[in-house]
């Protein structure tokens, strides 16, 4: 079973949220939200990059198929 680092990160933050006064809990929660946003932005960037690569591969395959079609028609 795969357990992500994010899972352990969330457990640590939950423990920190339960310790301290109200102000510390609010600040800890705020930092958790900010760090999750950064993680989300990084993951979204990776996803967009993967999509761009797939589109380029799709375009290359289309070109290769069109080129192969023309060479087989000439034979």
PDB file of N, CA, C and O in Angstrom:
ATOM      1  N   UNK A   1       0.839  -1.169   0.000  1.00  0.00           N
ATOM      2  CA  UNK A   1       0.000   0.000   0.000  1.00  0.00           C
ATOM      3  C   UNK A   1       0.890   1.239   0.000  1.00  0.00           C
ATOM      4  O   UNK A   1       1.843   1.318   0.775  1.00  0.00           O
ATOM      5  N   UNK A   2       0.591   2.188  -0.848  1.00  0.00           N
ATOM      6  CA  UNK A   2       1.368   3.421  -0.970  1.00  0.00           C
ATOM      7  C   UNK A   2       0.805   4.478  -0.022  1.00  0.00           C
ATOM      8  O   UNK A   2      -0.383   4.798  -0.063  1.00  0.00           O
ATOM      9  N   UNK A   3       1.669   5.009   0.823  1.00  0.00           N
ATOM     10  CA  UNK A   3       1.270   6.092   1.723  1.00  0.00           C
ATOM     11  C   UNK A   3       2.126   7.296   1.362  1.00  0.00           C
ATOM     12  O   UNK A   3       3.354   7.245   1.435  1.00  0.00           O
ATOM     13  N   UNK A   4       1.470   8.369   0.974  1.00  0.00           N
ATOM     14  CA  UNK A   4       2.195   9.547   0.516  1.00  0.00           C
ATOM     15  C   UNK A   4       2.804  10.311   1.674  1.00  0.00           C
ATOM     16  O   UNK A   4       2.382  10.177   2.822  1.00  0.00           O
ATOM     17  N   UNK A   5       3.812  11.123   1.348  1.00  0.00           N
ATOM     18  CA  UNK A   5       4.424  11.990   2.345  1.00  0.00           C
ATOM     19  C   UNK A   5       3.412  12.999   2.850  1.00  0.00           C
ATOM     20  O   UNK A   5       3.477  13.428   4.002  1.00  0.00           O
ATOM     21  N   UNK A   6       2.482  13.377   1.996  1.00  0.00           N
ATOM     22  CA  UNK A   6       1.450  14.335   2.373  1.00  0.00           C
ATOM     23  C   UNK A   6       0.615  13.782   3.533  1.00  0.00           C
ATOM     24  O   UNK A   6       0.185  14.535   4.407  1.00  0.00           O
ATOM     25  N   UNK A   7       0.388  12.469   3.538  1.00  0.00           N
ATOM     26  CA  UNK A   7      -0.383  11.836   4.608  1.00  0.00           C
ATOM     27  C   UNK A   7       0.299  12.043   5.947  1.00  0.00           C
ATOM     28  O   UNK A   7      -0.342  12.434   6.923  1.00  0.00           O
ATOM     29  N   UNK A   8       1.627  11.776   5.994  1.00  0.00           N
ATOM     30  CA  UNK A   8       2.369  11.958   7.231  1.00  0.00           C
ATOM     31  C   UNK A   8       2.445  13.432   7.611  1.00  0.00           C
ATOM     32  O   UNK A   8       2.387  13.780   8.790  1.00  0.00           O
ATOM     33  N   UNK A   9       2.575  14.294   6.608  1.00  0.00           N
ATOM     34  CA  UNK A   9       2.606  15.732   6.841  1.00  0.00           C
ATOM     35  C   UNK A   9       1.307  16.175   7.505  1.00  0.00           C
ATOM     36  O   UNK A   9       1.331  16.971   8.444  1.00  0.00           O
ATOM     37  N   UNK A  10       0.167  15.663   7.021  1.00  0.00           N
ATOM     38  CA  UNK A  10      -1.136  16.017   7.586  1.00  0.00           C
ATOM     39  C   UNK A  10      -1.270  15.536   9.021  1.00  0.00           C
ATOM     40  O   UNK A  10      -1.841  16.232   9.861  1.00  0.00           O
ATOM     41  N   UNK A  11      -0.740  14.337   9.310  1.00  0.00           N
ATOM     42  CA  UNK A  11      -0.809  13.804  10.678  1.00  0.00           C
ATOM     43  C   UNK A  11      -0.024  14.706  11.622  1.00  0.00           C
ATOM     44  O   UNK A  11      -0.499  15.031  12.710  1.00  0.00           O
ATOM     45  N   UNK A  12       1.166  15.109  11.215  1.00  0.00           N
ATOM     46  CA  UNK A  12       2.000  15.981  12.048  1.00  0.00           C
ATOM     47  C   UNK A  12       1.291  17.300  12.298  1.00  0.00           C
ATOM     48  O   UNK A  12       1.271  17.791  13.426  1.00  0.00           O
ATOM     49  N   UNK A  13       0.705  17.879  11.248  1.00  0.00           N
ATOM     50  CA  UNK A  13       0.010  19.155  11.408  1.00  0.00           C
ATOM     51  C   UNK A  13      -1.209  19.012  12.302  1.00  0.00           C
ATOM     52  O   UNK A  13      -1.504  19.918  13.081  1.00  0.00           O
ATOM     53  N   UNK A  14      -1.928  17.894  12.210  1.00  0.00           N
ATOM     54  CA  UNK A  14      -3.090  17.688  13.065  1.00  0.00           C
ATOM     55  C   UNK A  14      -2.673  17.615  14.525  1.00  0.00           C
ATOM     56  O   UNK A  14      -3.367  18.124  15.406  1.00  0.00           O
ATOM     57  N   UNK A  15      -1.530  16.977  14.776  1.00  0.00           N
ATOM     58  CA  UNK A  15      -1.029  16.920  16.141  1.00  0.00           C
ATOM     59  C   UNK A  15      -0.652  18.316  16.626  1.00  0.00           C
ATOM     60  O   UNK A  15      -0.918  18.669  17.775  1.00  0.00           O
ATOM     61  N   UNK A  16      -0.036  19.108  15.755  1.00  0.00           N
ATOM     62  CA  UNK A  16       0.337  20.465  16.141  1.00  0.00           C
ATOM     63  C   UNK A  16      -0.900  21.309  16.402  1.00  0.00           C
ATOM     64  O   UNK A  16      -0.890  22.157  17.295  1.00  0.00           O
ATOM     65  N   UNK A  17      -1.974  21.091  15.633  1.00  0.00           N
ATOM     66  CA  UNK A  17      -3.194  21.864  15.814  1.00  0.00           C
ATOM     67  C   UNK A  17      -3.839  21.599  17.168  1.00  0.00           C
ATOM     68  O   UNK A  17      -4.520  22.471  17.707  1.00  0.00           O
ATOM     69  N   UNK A  18      -3.634  20.412  17.723  1.00  0.00           N
ATOM     70  CA  UNK A  18      -4.278  20.071  18.988  1.00  0.00           C
ATOM     71  C   UNK A  18      -3.471  20.558  20.193  1.00  0.00           C
ATOM     72  O   UNK A  18      -3.925  20.436  21.330  1.00  0.00           O
ATOM     73  N   UNK A  19      -2.291  21.102  19.955  1.00  0.00           N
ATOM     74  CA  UNK A  19      -1.428  21.578  21.030  1.00  0.00           C
ATOM     75  C   UNK A  19      -1.435  23.099  21.040  1.00  0.00           C
ATOM     76  O   UNK A  19      -1.362  23.721  19.980  1.00  0.00           O
ATOM     77  N   UNK A  20      -1.521  23.706  22.214  1.00  0.00           N
ATOM     78  CA  UNK A  20      -1.397  25.150  22.333  1.00  0.00           C
ATOM     79  C   UNK A  20      -2.732  25.851  22.461  1.00  0.00           C
ATOM     80  O   UNK A  20      -3.803  25.243  22.468  1.00  0.00           O
ATOM     81  N   UNK A  21      -2.606  27.186  22.564  1.00  0.00           N
ATOM     82  CA  UNK A  21      -3.787  28.005  22.727  1.00  0.00           C
ATOM     83  C   UNK A  21      -4.476  28.286  21.406  1.00  0.00           C
ATOM     84  O   UNK A  21      -4.037  27.822  20.354  1.00  0.00           O
ATOM     85  N   UNK A  22      -5.543  29.039  21.466  1.00  0.00           N
ATOM     86  CA  UNK A  22      -6.346  29.353  20.293  1.00  0.00           C
ATOM     87  C   UNK A  22      -5.526  30.056  19.220  1.00  0.00           C
ATOM     88  O   UNK A  22      -5.633  29.727  18.039  1.00  0.00           O
ATOM     89  N   UNK A  23      -4.707  31.023  19.628  1.00  0.00           N
ATOM     90  CA  UNK A  23      -3.892  31.753  18.654  1.00  0.00           C
ATOM     91  C   UNK A  23      -2.932  30.824  17.932  1.00  0.00           C
ATOM     92  O   UNK A  23      -2.788  30.899  16.711  1.00  0.00           O
ATOM     93  N   UNK A  24      -2.273  29.945  18.685  1.00  0.00           N
ATOM     94  CA  UNK A  24      -1.344  28.991  18.062  1.00  0.00           C
ATOM     95  C   UNK A  24      -2.080  28.054  17.108  1.00  0.00           C
ATOM     96  O   UNK A  24      -1.563  27.710  16.045  1.00  0.00           O
ATOM     97  N   UNK A  25      -3.278  27.647  17.488  1.00  0.00           N
ATOM     98  CA  UNK A  25      -4.059  26.759  16.621  1.00  0.00           C
ATOM     99  C   UNK A  25      -4.440  27.460  15.322  1.00  0.00           C
ATOM    100  O   UNK A  25      -4.392  26.855  14.251  1.00  0.00           O
ATOM    101  N   UNK A  26      -4.817  28.727  15.410  1.00  0.00           N
ATOM    102  CA  UNK A  26      -5.181  29.489  14.208  1.00  0.00           C
ATOM    103  C   UNK A  26      -3.977  29.664  13.305  1.00  0.00           C
ATOM    104  O   UNK A  26      -4.072  29.479  12.091  1.00  0.00           O
ATOM    105  N   UNK A  27      -2.840  30.021  13.897  1.00  0.00           N
ATOM    106  CA  UNK A  27      -1.617  30.214  13.110  1.00  0.00           C
ATOM    107  C   UNK A  27      -1.197  28.894  12.472  1.00  0.00           C
ATOM    108  O   UNK A  27      -0.821  28.871  11.300  1.00  0.00           O
ATOM    109  N   UNK A  28      -1.255  27.808  13.215  1.00  0.00           N
ATOM    110  CA  UNK A  28      -0.892  26.493  12.671  1.00  0.00           C
ATOM    111  C   UNK A  28      -1.808  26.108  11.521  1.00  0.00           C
ATOM    112  O   UNK A  28      -1.348  25.596  10.500  1.00  0.00           O
ATOM    113  N   UNK A  29      -3.102  26.353  11.683  1.00  0.00           N
ATOM    114  CA  UNK A  29      -4.056  26.038  10.624  1.00  0.00           C
ATOM    115  C   UNK A  29      -3.789  26.888   9.388  1.00  0.00           C
ATOM    116  O   UNK A  29      -3.876  26.398   8.262  1.00  0.00           O
ATOM    117  N   UNK A  30      -3.465  28.152   9.598  1.00  0.00           N
ATOM    118  CA  UNK A  30      -3.157  29.049   8.488  1.00  0.00           C
ATOM    119  C   UNK A  30      -1.929  28.561   7.722  1.00  0.00           C
ATOM    120  O   UNK A  30      -1.925  28.560   6.491  1.00  0.00           O
ATOM    121  N   UNK A  31      -0.893  28.148   8.444  1.00  0.00           N
ATOM    122  CA  UNK A  31       0.321  27.619   7.793  1.00  0.00           C
ATOM    123  C   UNK A  31       0.014  26.336   7.043  1.00  0.00           C
ATOM    124  O   UNK A  31       0.567  26.096   5.969  1.00  0.00           O
ATOM    125  N   UNK A  32      -0.858  25.514   7.595  1.00  0.00           N
ATOM    126  CA  UNK A  32      -1.255  24.277   6.913  1.00  0.00           C
ATOM    127  C   UNK A  32      -1.938  24.596   5.589  1.00  0.00           C
ATOM    128  O   UNK A  32      -1.647  23.969   4.571  1.00  0.00           O
ATOM    129  N   UNK A  33      -2.840  25.564   5.601  1.00  0.00           N
ATOM    130  CA  UNK A  33      -3.543  25.957   4.373  1.00  0.00           C
ATOM    131  C   UNK A  33      -2.548  26.485   3.348  1.00  0.00           C
ATOM    132  O   UNK A  33      -2.629  26.133   2.171  1.00  0.00           O
ATOM    133  N   UNK A  34      -1.612  27.323   3.779  1.00  0.00           N
ATOM    134  CA  UNK A  34      -0.609  27.869   2.849  1.00  0.00           C
ATOM    135  C   UNK A  34       0.270  26.774   2.266  1.00  0.00           C
ATOM    136  O   UNK A  34       0.556  26.788   1.069  1.00  0.00           O
ATOM    137  N   UNK A  35       0.703  25.829   3.087  1.00  0.00           N
ATOM    138  CA  UNK A  35       1.574  24.761   2.583  1.00  0.00           C
ATOM    139  C   UNK A  35       0.816  23.846   1.635  1.00  0.00           C
ATOM    140  O   UNK A  35       1.379  23.380   0.645  1.00  0.00           O
ATOM    141  N   UNK A  36      -0.454  23.582   1.923  1.00  0.00           N
ATOM    142  CA  UNK A  36      -1.249  22.741   1.032  1.00  0.00           C
ATOM    143  C   UNK A  36      -1.467  23.433  -0.307  1.00  0.00           C
ATOM    144  O   UNK A  36      -1.484  22.773  -1.346  1.00  0.00           O
ATOM    145  N   UNK A  37      -1.635  24.758  -0.298  1.00  0.00           N
ATOM    146  CA  UNK A  37      -1.794  25.509  -1.546  1.00  0.00           C
ATOM    147  C   UNK A  37      -0.541  25.372  -2.392  1.00  0.00           C
ATOM    148  O   UNK A  37      -0.621  25.176  -3.605  1.00  0.00           O
ATOM    149  N   UNK A  38       0.630  25.475  -1.744  1.00  0.00           N
ATOM    150  CA  UNK A  38       1.891  25.327  -2.477  1.00  0.00           C
ATOM    151  C   UNK A  38       2.004  23.920  -3.064  1.00  0.00           C
ATOM    152  O   UNK A  38       2.426  23.758  -4.209  1.00  0.00           O
ATOM    153  N   UNK A  39       1.633  22.915  -2.294  1.00  0.00           N
ATOM    154  CA  UNK A  39       1.663  21.534  -2.787  1.00  0.00           C
ATOM    155  C   UNK A  39       0.698  21.371  -3.957  1.00  0.00           C
ATOM    156  O   UNK A  39       1.020  20.729  -4.957  1.00  0.00           O
ATOM    157  N   UNK A  40      -0.474  21.951  -3.821  1.00  0.00           N
ATOM    158  CA  UNK A  40      -1.487  21.856  -4.871  1.00  0.00           C
ATOM    159  C   UNK A  40      -0.996  22.543  -6.150  1.00  0.00           C
ATOM    160  O   UNK A  40      -1.189  22.025  -7.250  1.00  0.00           O
ATOM    161  N   UNK A  41      -0.367  23.700  -6.001  1.00  0.00           N
ATOM    162  CA  UNK A  41       0.166  24.424  -7.162  1.00  0.00           C
ATOM    163  C   UNK A  41       1.253  23.605  -7.858  1.00  0.00           C
ATOM    164  O   UNK A  41       1.297  23.548  -9.087  1.00  0.00           O
ATOM    165  N   UNK A  42       2.120  22.979  -7.083  1.00  0.00           N
ATOM    166  CA  UNK A  42       3.188  22.158  -7.658  1.00  0.00           C
ATOM    167  C   UNK A  42       2.605  20.958  -8.405  1.00  0.00           C
ATOM    168  O   UNK A  42       3.051  20.632  -9.505  1.00  0.00           O
ATOM    169  N   UNK A  43       1.613  20.304  -7.806  1.00  0.00           N
ATOM    170  CA  UNK A  43       0.981  19.148  -8.450  1.00  0.00           C
ATOM    171  C   UNK A  43       0.249  19.564  -9.725  1.00  0.00           C
ATOM    172  O   UNK A  43       0.277  18.841 -10.721  1.00  0.00           O
ATOM    173  N   UNK A  44      -0.405  20.723  -9.698  1.00  0.00           N
ATOM    174  CA  UNK A  44      -1.114  21.210 -10.879  1.00  0.00           C
ATOM    175  C   UNK A  44      -0.118  21.517 -11.992  1.00  0.00           C
ATOM    176  O   UNK A  44      -0.387  21.247 -13.162  1.00  0.00           O
ATOM    177  N   UNK A  45       1.025  22.079 -11.629  1.00  0.00           N
ATOM    178  CA  UNK A  45       2.060  22.371 -12.619  1.00  0.00           C
ATOM    179  C   UNK A  45       2.575  21.083 -13.265  1.00  0.00           C
ATOM    180  O   UNK A  45       2.774  21.026 -14.478  1.00  0.00           O
ATOM    181  N   UNK A  46       2.787  20.055 -12.450  1.00  0.00           N
ATOM    182  CA  UNK A  46       3.227  18.756 -12.985  1.00  0.00           C
ATOM    183  C   UNK A  46       2.167  18.174 -13.926  1.00  0.00           C
ATOM    184  O   UNK A  46       2.493  17.611 -14.971  1.00  0.00           O
ATOM    185  N   UNK A  47       0.920  18.315 -13.546  1.00  0.00           N
ATOM    186  CA  UNK A  47      -0.184  17.798 -14.365  1.00  0.00           C
ATOM    187  C   UNK A  47      -0.239  18.523 -15.706  1.00  0.00           C
ATOM    188  O   UNK A  47      -0.380  17.888 -16.752  1.00  0.00           O
ATOM    189  N   UNK A  48      -0.128  19.843 -15.679  1.00  0.00           N
ATOM    190  CA  UNK A  48      -0.155  20.622 -16.918  1.00  0.00           C
ATOM    191  C   UNK A  48       1.014  20.245 -17.817  1.00  0.00           C
ATOM    192  O   UNK A  48       0.859  20.147 -19.034  1.00  0.00           O
ATOM    193  N   UNK A  49       2.176  20.033 -17.222  1.00  0.00           N
ATOM    194  CA  UNK A  49       3.350  19.633 -17.996  1.00  0.00           C
ATOM    195  C   UNK A  49       3.125  18.269 -18.648  1.00  0.00           C
ATOM    196  O   UNK A  49       3.479  18.066 -19.809  1.00  0.00           O
ATOM    197  N   UNK A  50       2.541  17.344 -17.904  1.00  0.00           N
ATOM    198  CA  UNK A  50       2.255  16.010 -18.448  1.00  0.00           C
ATOM    199  C   UNK A  50       1.271  16.097 -19.611  1.00  0.00           C
ATOM    200  O   UNK A  50       1.434  15.412 -20.621  1.00  0.00           O
ATOM    201  N   UNK A  51       0.257  16.933 -19.467  1.00  0.00           N
ATOM    202  CA  UNK A  51      -0.725  17.104 -20.536  1.00  0.00           C
ATOM    203  C   UNK A  51      -0.055  17.664 -21.785  1.00  0.00           C
ATOM    204  O   UNK A  51      -0.344  17.215 -22.894  1.00  0.00           O
ATOM    205  N   UNK A  52       0.837  18.638 -21.617  1.00  0.00           N
ATOM    206  CA  UNK A  52       1.554  19.207 -22.762  1.00  0.00           C
ATOM    207  C   UNK A  52       2.394  18.149 -23.462  1.00  0.00           C
ATOM    208  O   UNK A  52       2.447  18.110 -24.691  1.00  0.00           O
ATOM    209  N   UNK A  53       3.057  17.283 -22.682  1.00  0.00           N
ATOM    210  CA  UNK A  53       3.865  16.220 -23.279  1.00  0.00           C
ATOM    211  C   UNK A  53       2.994  15.240 -24.058  1.00  0.00           C
ATOM    212  O   UNK A  53       3.355  14.816 -25.156  1.00  0.00           O
ATOM    213  N   UNK A  54       1.855  14.887 -23.488  1.00  0.00           N
ATOM    214  CA  UNK A  54       0.945  13.954 -24.168  1.00  0.00           C
ATOM    215  C   UNK A  54       0.429  14.569 -25.473  1.00  0.00           C
ATOM    216  O   UNK A  54       0.337  13.883 -26.491  1.00  0.00           O
ATOM    217  N   UNK A  55       0.096  15.850 -25.439  1.00  0.00           N
ATOM    218  CA  UNK A  55      -0.372  16.517 -26.662  1.00  0.00           C
ATOM    219  C   UNK A  55       0.714  16.541 -27.729  1.00  0.00           C
ATOM    220  O   UNK A  55       0.428  16.348 -28.911  1.00  0.00           O
ATOM    221  N   UNK A  56       1.969  16.779 -27.317  1.00  0.00           N
ATOM    222  CA  UNK A  56       3.075  16.786 -28.282  1.00  0.00           C
ATOM    223  C   UNK A  56       3.258  15.391 -28.878  1.00  0.00           C
ATOM    224  O   UNK A  56       3.456  15.248 -30.084  1.00  0.00           O
ATOM    225  N   UNK A  57       3.191  14.377 -28.037  1.00  0.00           N
ATOM    226  CA  UNK A  57       3.311  12.997 -28.524  1.00  0.00           C
ATOM    227  C   UNK A  57       2.170  12.681 -29.492  1.00  0.00           C
ATOM    228  O   UNK A  57       2.382  12.058 -30.532  1.00  0.00           O
ATOM    229  N   UNK A  58       0.963  13.115 -29.139  1.00  0.00           N
ATOM    230  CA  UNK A  58      -0.193  12.891 -30.013  1.00  0.00           C
ATOM    231  C   UNK A  58       0.030  13.559 -31.375  1.00  0.00           C
ATOM    232  O   UNK A  58      -0.255  12.969 -32.416  1.00  0.00           O
ATOM    233  N   UNK A  59       0.534  14.772 -31.356  1.00  0.00           N
ATOM    234  CA  UNK A  59       0.812  15.491 -32.605  1.00  0.00           C
ATOM    235  C   UNK A  59       1.879  14.758 -33.418  1.00  0.00           C
ATOM    236  O   UNK A  59       1.743  14.599 -34.631  1.00  0.00           O
ATOM    237  N   UNK A  60       2.953  14.307 -32.734  1.00  0.00           N
ATOM    238  CA  UNK A  60       4.020  13.565 -33.416  1.00  0.00           C
ATOM    239  C   UNK A  60       3.487  12.278 -34.039  1.00  0.00           C
ATOM    240  O   UNK A  60       3.876  11.922 -35.151  1.00  0.00           O
ATOM    241  N   UNK A  61       2.599  11.580 -33.332  1.00  0.00           N
ATOM    242  CA  UNK A  61       2.015  10.336 -33.848  1.00  0.00           C
ATOM    243  C   UNK A  61       1.151  10.634 -35.067  1.00  0.00           C
ATOM    244  O   UNK A  61       1.198   9.910 -36.062  1.00  0.00           O
ATOM    245  N   UNK A  62       0.355  11.713 -34.985  1.00  0.00           N
ATOM    246  CA  UNK A  62      -0.481  12.092 -36.127  1.00  0.00           C
ATOM    247  C   UNK A  62       0.374  12.387 -37.358  1.00  0.00           C
ATOM    248  O   UNK A  62       0.038  11.971 -38.466  1.00  0.00           O
ATOM    249  N   UNK A  63       1.479  13.105 -37.162  1.00  0.00           N
ATOM    250  CA  UNK A  63       2.382  13.428 -38.271  1.00  0.00           C
ATOM    251  C   UNK A  63       3.010  12.147 -38.828  1.00  0.00           C
ATOM    252  O   UNK A  63       3.091  11.960 -40.042  1.00  0.00           O
ATOM    253  N   UNK A  64       3.450  11.272 -37.924  1.00  0.00           N
ATOM    254  CA  UNK A  64       4.070  10.016 -38.364  1.00  0.00           C
ATOM    255  C   UNK A  64       3.069   9.153 -39.128  1.00  0.00           C
ATOM    256  O   UNK A  64       3.416   8.540 -40.138  1.00  0.00           O
ATOM    257  N   UNK A  65       1.844   9.107 -38.653  1.00  0.00           N
ATOM    258  CA  UNK A  65       0.817   8.313 -39.347  1.00  0.00           C
ATOM    259  C   UNK A  65       0.511   8.904 -40.722  1.00  0.00           C
ATOM    260  O   UNK A  65       0.354   8.168 -41.696  1.00  0.00           O
ATOM    261  N   UNK A  66       0.429  10.228 -40.799  1.00  0.00           N
ATOM    262  CA  UNK A  66       0.155  10.882 -42.089  1.00  0.00           C
ATOM    263  C   UNK A  66       1.309  10.650 -43.048  1.00  0.00           C
ATOM    264  O   UNK A  66       1.089  10.398 -44.233  1.00  0.00           O
ATOM    265  N   UNK A  67       2.533  10.730 -42.553  1.00  0.00           N
ATOM    266  CA  UNK A  67       3.710  10.501 -43.387  1.00  0.00           C
ATOM    267  C   UNK A  67       3.759   9.049 -43.836  1.00  0.00           C
ATOM    268  O   UNK A  67       4.058   8.767 -44.997  1.00  0.00           O
ATOM    269  N   UNK A  68       3.467   8.125 -42.924  1.00  0.00           N
ATOM    270  CA  UNK A  68       3.457   6.695 -43.272  1.00  0.00           C
ATOM    271  C   UNK A  68       2.365   6.369 -44.263  1.00  0.00           C
ATOM    272  O   UNK A  68       2.550   5.513 -45.128  1.00  0.00           O
ATOM    273  N   UNK A  69       1.242   7.026 -44.156  1.00  0.00           N
ATOM    274  CA  UNK A  69       0.129   6.796 -45.075  1.00  0.00           C
ATOM    275  C   UNK A  69       0.519   7.216 -46.492  1.00  0.00           C
ATOM    276  O   UNK A  69       0.209   6.524 -47.462  1.00  0.00           O
ATOM    277  N   UNK A  70       1.204   8.362 -46.598  1.00  0.00           N
ATOM    278  CA  UNK A  70       1.625   8.847 -47.907  1.00  0.00           C
ATOM    279  C   UNK A  70       2.664   7.942 -48.559  1.00  0.00           C
ATOM    280  O   UNK A  70       2.632   7.741 -49.773  1.00  0.00           O
ATOM    281  N   UNK A  71       3.588   7.395 -47.766  1.00  0.00           N
ATOM    282  CA  UNK A  71       4.631   6.541 -48.328  1.00  0.00           C
ATOM    283  C   UNK A  71       4.055   5.198 -48.745  1.00  0.00           C
ATOM    284  O   UNK A  71       4.530   4.617 -49.721  1.00  0.00           O
ATOM    285  N   UNK A  72       3.056   4.683 -48.048  1.00  0.00           N
ATOM    286  CA  UNK A  72       2.461   3.398 -48.452  1.00  0.00           C
ATOM    287  C   UNK A  72       1.560   3.572 -49.673  1.00  0.00           C
ATOM    288  O   UNK A  72       1.411   2.637 -50.460  1.00  0.00           O
ATOM    289  N   UNK A  73       0.958   4.749 -49.846  1.00  0.00           N
ATOM    290  CA  UNK A  73       0.127   5.002 -51.022  1.00  0.00           C
ATOM    291  C   UNK A  73       0.974   5.118 -52.276  1.00  0.00           C
ATOM    292  O   UNK A  73       0.514   4.788 -53.369  1.00  0.00           O
ATOM    293  N   UNK A  74       2.201   5.582 -52.130  1.00  0.00           N
ATOM    294  CA  UNK A  74       3.100   5.748 -53.297  1.00  0.00           C
ATOM    295  C   UNK A  74       3.631   4.422 -53.790  1.00  0.00           C
ATOM    296  O   UNK A  74       4.035   4.329 -54.949  1.00  0.00           O
ATOM    297  N   UNK A  75       3.651   3.370 -52.947  1.00  0.00           N
ATOM    298  CA  UNK A  75       4.232   2.074 -53.344  1.00  0.00           C
ATOM    299  C   UNK A  75       3.328   1.319 -54.232  1.00  0.00           C
ATOM    300  O   UNK A  75       3.663   0.213 -54.657  1.00  0.00           O
TER     301      UNK A  75
END
